[in-house]
Amino acid sequence: MLLDYQHMPSVSSLMRPFPYFAEPDTTVAQIIQLMDEHQIRHLPIKQNDRIVGIVSERDLHWLKNPQLDFPITSEIPACHVMIYDPYVAEIDTPLPVVIDEMSRQKIGAAIIVRSGKLAGIVTTIDLCQALSELLKDEFSGVAE
């Protein structure tokens, strides 16, 4: 994937385009259902085409704890559990810039925009898969 580039790739080379998203008033129950249904761990939150937050599976982990009783989980809106001001990068940002920032902030996803509008998402899983491909290709003939 990254080996096809003759120059430094941008984050667009690894992002998942057209990600699912929710709005600030989407309920936690709806978010959990969307994440489970599409097997995703991060969900951008946008309002009027503007990114306002992100909800990760980790943010919801405590709500799923069966030892805790949250009878109104289905009514809790995303705005009460989301991370405000998430890391957002333009689609043409060089990949190392995004990787460095995700590492510095210790976050699992970067929201990718094109002219301020949601274009994609890149996660640590996407980055790990790309690194694995690079290493396998680079060291394919080397004995372990």
Phi, psi and chi 1 to 4 in degrees:
 res  aa     phi    psi   chi1   chi2   chi3   chi4
   1 MET       -  -60.2 -179.2 -177.6  -52.1      -
   2 LEU   -77.7  -18.7  -67.4  178.4      -      -
   3 LEU   -70.8  -14.8  -63.3  172.5      -      -
   4 ASP   -77.4   -6.9  -62.3  -25.1      -      -
   5 TYR   -94.3  139.7  -70.2   84.9      -      -
   6 GLN   -95.9   -8.4  -60.8  -58.7  -44.7      -
   7 HIS  -138.4  177.8   55.0   79.2      -      -
   8 MET   -62.5  120.6 -176.7   60.8   68.5      -
   9 PRO   -73.5  152.9   22.3  -27.4      -      -
  10 SER   -90.1  172.0   71.8      -      -      -
  11 VAL   -61.8  -22.5   70.1      -      -      -
  12 SER   -61.9  -22.8   65.3      -      -      -
  13 SER   -67.6  -22.6   63.8      -      -      -
  14 LEU  -118.7   -9.7  -67.6 -176.5      -      -
  15 MET   -69.7  154.4   75.3  172.2 -163.8      -
  16 ARG   -93.7  115.4  -64.8  177.0 -175.8  -88.4
  17 PRO   -74.0  158.7   25.1  -30.1      -      -
  18 PHE    49.6   58.9  -49.6  110.8      -      -
  19 PRO   -70.7  158.5   30.1  -36.1      -      -
  20 TYR   -67.2  155.9  -63.6   97.4      -      -
  21 PHE  -151.9  168.5   65.1   89.9      -      -
  22 ALA  -136.1  174.8      -      -      -      -
  23 GLU  -111.5  162.8  -64.5 -178.1   -6.0      -
  24 PRO   -56.3  -27.6  -26.3   35.1      -      -
  25 ASP   -94.1    2.0   59.9  -10.2      -      -
  26 THR   -63.5  135.7  -56.9      -      -      -
  27 THR   -77.7  156.0   65.9      -      -      -
  28 VAL   -57.4  -40.8  165.8      -      -      -
  29 ALA   -59.8  -41.8      -      -      -      -
  30 GLN   -66.9  -38.6  -68.0  168.7  -44.8      -
  31 ILE   -65.1  -45.6  -70.9  172.4      -      -
  32 ILE   -60.3  -43.3  -68.9  170.5      -      -
  33 GLN   -61.8  -45.0  179.4 -178.3   -3.5      -
  34 LEU   -62.6  -43.9 -171.2   61.7      -      -
  35 MET   -64.3  -44.5  -72.6  177.7  155.5      -
  36 ASP   -65.3  -44.5  -71.0  -13.6      -      -
  37 GLU   -62.3  -37.7 -173.8  176.6  -53.9      -
  38 HIS  -106.7    5.5  -61.5  -73.0      -      -
  39 GLN    51.0   54.3  -62.1  179.2  -14.6      -
  40 ILE  -120.6  157.6   56.4  176.2      -      -
  41 ARG  -116.6   -6.1  -61.6  179.5  -45.2  128.2
  42 HIS  -137.3  137.7  -58.2   89.1      -      -
  43 LEU  -134.6  112.3 -166.7   63.5      -      -
  44 PRO   -63.6  146.1  -20.2   32.1      -      -
  45 ILE  -114.7  123.3  -53.6  -62.5      -      -
  46 LYS  -129.2  153.6   67.3  179.6 -158.0  172.2
  47 GLN  -136.4  120.7 -175.7  172.6   35.7      -
  48 ASN    52.5   48.8  -58.8  -34.9      -      -
  49 ASP    66.3   11.3  -86.2  -16.9      -      -
  50 ARG  -112.9  131.4 -169.2  173.4   65.1   86.1
  51 ILE   -71.7  124.5  -57.6  -60.4      -      -
  52 VAL  -118.7  -12.9  -65.8      -      -      -
  53 GLY  -177.2 -175.7      -      -      -      -
  54 ILE  -148.5  143.9 -170.5  168.3      -      -
  55 VAL  -117.9  129.5  174.0      -      -      -
  56 SER  -110.7  161.7   73.1      -      -      -
  57 GLU   -55.9  -36.2 -174.9  178.6   59.3      -
  58 ARG   -63.9  -37.6 -176.8 -177.5  -61.8  166.1
  59 ASP   -62.2  -28.8  -60.7  -33.1      -      -
  60 LEU   -97.0   -7.3  -58.5  175.3      -      -
  61 HIS   -54.3  -45.0 -177.0   71.7      -      -
  62 TRP   -66.9  -26.9   60.2  -83.5      -      -
  63 LEU   -72.9  -24.7  -72.2  172.6      -      -
  64 LYS   -86.6   -4.9  -70.4 -178.5  163.9 -176.5
  65 ASN   -65.4  117.0 -173.9  -22.5      -      -
  66 PRO   -66.5  -17.5   21.0  -27.5      -      -
  67 GLN   -79.2  -15.7  -64.8  175.5  -12.4      -
  68 LEU  -101.8  142.1  -59.9  175.9      -      -
  69 ASP  -108.0  108.8 -174.8   23.4      -      -
  70 PHE  -117.4   84.9  -72.2  100.8      -      -
  71 PRO   -65.9  -18.3   24.0  -31.6      -      -
  72 ILE  -108.5   21.2   58.6  166.9      -      -
  73 THR   -51.0  -39.4  -61.0      -      -      -
  74 SER   -66.2  -16.7   62.7      -      -      -
  75 GLU  -100.9   -9.7  -61.7  172.1   16.8      -
  76 ILE   -71.9  123.1  -61.6  172.0      -      -
  77 PRO   -81.2  156.6   25.8  -30.3      -      -
  78 ALA   -55.3  -34.7      -      -      -      -
  79 CYS   -60.9  -16.9   61.6      -      -      -
  80 HIS   -91.2  -11.3  -70.4  -61.3      -      -
  81 VAL  -124.4  -11.0  -63.5      -      -      -
  82 MET   -76.1  158.6   72.5 -176.9 -170.2      -
  83 ILE   -89.7  120.9  -58.9  -60.6      -      -
  84 TYR   -79.7  154.2  -74.4   82.9      -      -
  85 ASP    55.2   57.2 -165.5   26.6      -      -
  86 PRO   -70.3  166.9   30.9  -36.8      -      -
  87 TYR   -72.4  122.8  175.4   53.0      -      -
  88 VAL  -125.3  133.8  175.4      -      -      -
  89 ALA  -127.9  145.7      -      -      -      -
  90 GLU   -70.3  151.8  -87.3  -67.8  -29.3      -
  91 ILE   -60.1  -25.8 -161.9  164.6      -      -
  92 ASP   -97.4   10.6   59.1   -6.7      -      -
  93 THR   -65.5  132.4  -56.6      -      -      -
  94 PRO   -57.3  137.9  -24.3   34.4      -      -
  95 LEU   -53.6  -44.1 -169.2   53.4      -      -
  96 PRO   -61.3  -30.8  -24.8   34.4      -      -
  97 VAL   -63.7  -44.6  171.1      -      -      -
  98 VAL   -66.6  -44.6  174.0      -      -      -
  99 ILE   -60.7  -46.2  -66.9  169.8      -      -
 100 ASP   -60.4  -42.4  -70.9  -14.5      -      -
 101 GLU   -69.3  -40.8 -171.8   60.6   23.9      -
 102 MET   -61.9  -40.5  -72.2  174.7   66.7      -
 103 SER   -66.5  -45.3  178.0      -      -      -
 104 ARG   -60.4  -42.8 -172.0 -174.4   71.7   71.0
 105 GLN   -83.6  -10.0  -70.2 -170.7   34.3      -
 106 LYS    57.3   51.1  -64.5  178.3  173.1   54.9
 107 ILE  -116.7  157.9   55.5  174.6      -      -
 108 GLY   -97.2   -4.4      -      -      -      -
 109 ALA  -156.1  149.9      -      -      -      -
 110 ALA  -121.7  133.9      -      -      -      -
 111 ILE   -88.1  131.5  -62.4  172.1      -      -
 112 ILE  -108.3  131.3  -49.2  -54.6      -      -
 113 VAL  -123.8  156.4  -63.6      -      -      -
 114 ARG  -122.4  114.6  177.6 -178.2  -72.4  123.1
 115 SER    52.8   41.1  -59.3      -      -      -
 116 GLY    83.8   -5.8      -      -      -      -
 117 LYS  -105.1  142.7  -64.2 -168.9 -176.5 -142.3
 118 LEU   -54.4  123.5 -178.3   61.3      -      -
 119 ALA  -119.5  -29.7      -      -      -      -
 120 GLY  -177.4 -172.6      -      -      -      -
 121 ILE  -147.3  144.3 -169.3  166.4      -      -
 122 VAL  -127.8  135.1   66.0      -      -      -
 123 THR  -119.1  168.4   69.0      -      -      -
 124 THR   -61.9  -30.4   53.1      -      -      -
 125 ILE   -64.4  -44.0  -61.1  -60.6      -      -
 126 ASP   -59.0  -42.9  -59.9  -35.8      -      -
 127 LEU   -67.6  -41.1  -60.5  174.4      -      -
 128 CYS   -64.2  -41.0  -74.3      -      -      -
 129 GLN   -62.8  -41.6  -71.8  171.2  -20.0      -
 130 ALA   -66.6  -41.1      -      -      -      -
 131 LEU   -62.9  -41.9  176.4   59.8      -      -
 132 SER   -59.1  -44.8  176.5      -      -      -
 133 GLU   -60.8  -44.4  -76.6 -178.4   30.9      -
 134 LEU   -60.8  -46.4  -81.7  172.7      -      -
 135 LEU   -65.2  -42.9  -69.3  172.1      -      -
 136 LYS   -62.0  -41.6  -73.4  175.2 -174.8  173.7
 137 ASP   -68.9  -44.9 -171.5   69.9      -      -
 138 GLU   -64.2  -37.6 -178.3   68.1   26.4      -
 139 PHE  -114.0   24.1  -62.1  101.9      -      -
 140 SER   -62.1  -30.8   62.5      -      -      -
 141 GLY   -99.1    4.3      -      -      -      -
 142 VAL   -93.5  132.2  178.2      -      -      -
 143 ALA   -69.9  145.2      -      -      -      -
 144 GLU   -79.1      -  -66.9 -178.9    3.2      -
